[in-house]
Amino acid sequence: MDPDFLNVFTLPVALDQVGAENNIAQGEKRKLIKPTSHNNPKLEELKLLLIDWINTTLKQEHIVVKSLEEDLFDGLVLHHLLENLGSLKLDVDKIALTEKKQRQKLSVILEAVAKCLQLEENQLKWSVESILTKDLLSTLHLLIAIAKHFQPNLAIPPNVRVETITIENTSRGLKTETAVEYITDIKENLEDQSNDAFDELFSRAPDKLDAVKQVFLQFVNQHVGKLGLNVKDIESQFADGVILLLLIGQLEGYFLNLRDFFLTPASTTEMLHNVNLAVDLLTDGGLLNFSVNSEDIVKGDMKTTMRILYCLYSKYKAKET
């Protein structure tokens, strides 16, 4: 089990601070993201992705969003977003200055969203009041629902979860309940997660490919550098299996007998022998959760090679940190 799943239940909560900041009225019940969850890197990644998506969509409108909480509550950005994504013409003023007009505008916008997404009232994870009061949890749920409907190819990271606290102001005082809530889709199959992540990277975020390569190269050189080696190109330098074997040996503590592999392979057959040995070592060590065609690595298939490297990186980077 992921240890983070248990940790979120044991983190302290500044209940007085939460209640005071949100002014929960008598008889009111409200669900919020606990302050400790705001430091979640996955949550921050999701927020940045959504901000970038909105700003890209509204670039021609000269609208720039810097904060999901502070910039969406009055309905202006949501209005422009829906018009651009869904060509929806909403009968509301572009700018609503008073709280009354903002509430009226949000009511029209959210009604249009529910109708367009074919959602019943009991399926909604947001409300006029929650958006108006800058509730981040509701705002995230709303934006993700809009994105999944109008731009399903947007690479929304899976398994983003937060610890929530539901606070009810009763006649006897504040009643609270904590839980873990997933904001994005849950993907339990590790193989699918790995494949989806690299498929997304290559097909929909090629501009980030070089950055990922550099992370892997730094990781690899940190270990094979002890052997006097330096890797500069993932595609070509892993094709013969030598660097991969030496990397596995360094990380896993294997003693690789030179008679078991070809240190300077002179043919495709010898390269394939090396890669097969590396794959066998990874499989025996429980590091591979997906099938690998060794020929793909010999042919210099970047995606397959990076998936292999990620298996090692994800295990040993966590240990190093």
Solvent accessible surface area in square Angstrom, and as a share of the most:
residue,aa,sasa,rsa
1,M,182,0.81
2,D,68,0.35
3,P,90,0.57
4,D,81,0.42
5,F,65,0.27
6,L,104,0.52
7,N,73,0.37
8,V,22,0.13
9,F,98,0.41
10,T,109,0.63
11,L,71,0.35
12,P,105,0.66
13,V,48,0.28
14,A,46,0.36
15,L,56,0.28
16,D,119,0.62
17,Q,91,0.40
18,V,6,0.04
19,G,10,0.10
20,A,71,0.55
21,E,115,0.52
22,N,45,0.23
23,N,120,0.62
24,I,14,0.07
25,A,59,0.45
26,Q,122,0.54
27,G,60,0.58
28,E,47,0.21
29,K,132,0.56
30,R,43,0.16
31,K,87,0.37
32,L,13,0.07
33,I,13,0.07
34,K,4,0.01
35,P,49,0.31
36,T,44,0.25
37,S,9,0.06
38,H,76,0.34
39,N,128,0.66
40,N,37,0.19
41,P,107,0.67
42,K,106,0.45
43,L,1,0.01
44,E,75,0.34
45,E,92,0.41
46,L,0,0.00
47,K,32,0.13
48,L,104,0.52
49,L,38,0.19
50,L,0,0.00
51,I,24,0.12
52,D,93,0.48
53,W,9,0.03
54,I,0,0.00
55,N,37,0.19
56,T,92,0.54
57,T,34,0.20
58,L,0,0.00
59,K,151,0.64
60,Q,168,0.75
61,E,70,0.31
62,H,165,0.74
63,I,28,0.14
64,V,106,0.61
65,V,2,0.01
66,K,167,0.71
67,S,32,0.21
68,L,2,0.01
69,E,40,0.18
70,E,93,0.42
71,D,45,0.23
72,L,1,0.01
73,F,48,0.20
74,D,34,0.17
75,G,0,0.00
76,L,53,0.26
77,V,7,0.04
78,L,1,0.01
79,H,2,0.01
80,H,23,0.10
81,L,0,0.00
82,L,0,0.00
83,E,36,0.16
84,N,64,0.33
85,L,41,0.21
86,G,23,0.22
87,S,88,0.57
88,L,43,0.21
89,K,175,0.74
90,L,24,0.12
91,D,142,0.74
92,V,32,0.18
93,D,92,0.48
94,K,96,0.41
95,I,112,0.57
96,A,9,0.07
97,L,150,0.75
98,T,73,0.42
99,E,104,0.47
100,K,142,0.60
101,K,99,0.42
102,Q,20,0.09
103,R,83,0.30
104,Q,96,0.43
105,K,6,0.03
106,L,0,0.00
107,S,51,0.33
108,V,57,0.33
109,I,0,0.00
110,L,12,0.06
111,E,120,0.54
112,A,22,0.17
113,V,0,0.00
114,A,16,0.13
115,K,165,0.70
116,C,42,0.25
117,L,26,0.13
118,Q,159,0.70
119,L,48,0.24
120,E,118,0.53
121,E,150,0.67
122,N,138,0.71
123,Q,97,0.43
124,L,51,0.25
125,K,118,0.50
126,W,20,0.07
127,S,51,0.33
128,V,36,0.21
129,E,81,0.36
130,S,22,0.14
131,I,1,0.01
132,L,14,0.07
133,T,61,0.35
134,K,75,0.32
135,D,14,0.07
136,L,11,0.05
137,L,7,0.03
138,S,10,0.07
139,T,3,0.02
140,L,0,0.00
141,H,12,0.06
142,L,1,0.01
143,L,0,0.00
144,I,10,0.05
145,A,22,0.17
146,I,0,0.00
147,A,0,0.00
148,K,96,0.41
149,H,86,0.38
150,F,46,0.19
151,Q,67,0.30
152,P,99,0.62
153,N,94,0.48
154,L,35,0.18
155,A,38,0.29
156,I,34,0.17
157,P,23,0.15
158,P,47,0.29
159,N,25,0.13
160,V,0,0.00
161,R,35,0.13
162,V,2,0.01
163,E,1,0.00
164,T,2,0.01
165,I,4,0.02
166,T,24,0.14
167,I,0,0.00
168,E,50,0.23
169,N,29,0.15
170,T,39,0.23
171,S,106,0.68
172,R,236,0.86
173,G,32,0.30
174,L,77,0.38
175,K,128,0.54
176,T,56,0.33
177,E,120,0.54
178,T,60,0.35
179,A,43,0.34
180,V,30,0.17
181,E,31,0.14
182,Y,63,0.24
183,I,9,0.05
184,T,10,0.06
185,D,78,0.40
186,I,95,0.48
187,K,71,0.30
188,E,152,0.68
189,N,80,0.41
190,L,112,0.56
191,E,64,0.29
192,D,69,0.36
193,Q,49,0.22
194,S,15,0.10
195,N,37,0.19
196,D,51,0.26
197,A,58,0.45
198,F,10,0.04
199,D,56,0.29
200,E,47,0.21
201,L,22,0.11
202,F,53,0.22
203,S,81,0.52
204,R,119,0.43
205,A,19,0.15
206,P,82,0.51
207,D,119,0.62
208,K,114,0.48
209,L,29,0.14
210,D,96,0.50
211,A,63,0.49
212,V,41,0.23
213,K,45,0.19
214,Q,110,0.49
215,V,68,0.39
216,F,5,0.02
217,L,17,0.08
218,Q,137,0.61
219,F,4,0.02
220,V,0,0.00
221,N,39,0.20
222,Q,90,0.40
223,H,19,0.09
224,V,0,0.00
225,G,36,0.34
226,K,145,0.61
227,L,83,0.41
228,G,70,0.67
229,L,63,0.31
230,N,85,0.44
231,V,2,0.01
232,K,157,0.67
233,D,60,0.31
234,I,3,0.02
235,E,83,0.37
236,S,70,0.45
237,Q,59,0.26
238,F,1,0.00
239,A,13,0.10
240,D,39,0.20
241,G,0,0.00
242,V,14,0.08
243,I,18,0.09
244,L,3,0.01
245,L,0,0.00
246,L,35,0.18
247,L,0,0.00
248,I,1,0.00
249,G,10,0.10
250,Q,67,0.30
251,L,21,0.10
252,E,44,0.20
253,G,66,0.63
254,Y,79,0.30
255,F,182,0.76
256,L,35,0.17
257,N,43,0.22
258,L,115,0.57
259,R,213,0.78
260,D,78,0.40
261,F,9,0.04
262,F,82,0.34
263,L,91,0.45
264,T,116,0.68
265,P,27,0.17
266,A,96,0.74
267,S,49,0.31
268,T,89,0.52
269,T,103,0.60
270,E,43,0.19
271,M,41,0.18
272,L,46,0.23
273,H,78,0.35
274,N,0,0.00
275,V,0,0.00
276,N,64,0.33
277,L,43,0.22
278,A,0,0.00
279,V,19,0.11
280,D,77,0.40
281,L,31,0.16
282,L,1,0.00
283,T,76,0.44
284,D,120,0.62
285,G,34,0.33
286,G,63,0.61
287,L,24,0.12
288,L,28,0.14
289,N,73,0.37
290,F,24,0.10
291,S,108,0.70
292,V,29,0.17
293,N,81,0.42
294,S,12,0.07
295,E,81,0.36
296,D,45,0.23
297,I,2,0.01
298,V,19,0.11
299,K,158,0.67
300,G,10,0.10
301,D,57,0.30
302,M,27,0.12
303,K,56,0.24
304,T,18,0.10
305,T,4,0.02
306,M,0,0.00
307,R,36,0.13
308,I,1,0.01
309,L,0,0.00
310,Y,92,0.35
311,C,14,0.08
312,L,0,0.00
313,Y,44,0.17
314,S,49,0.31
315,K,65,0.27
316,Y,24,0.09
317,K,70,0.30
318,A,69,0.54
319,K,139,0.59
320,E,75,0.34
321,T,133,0.77
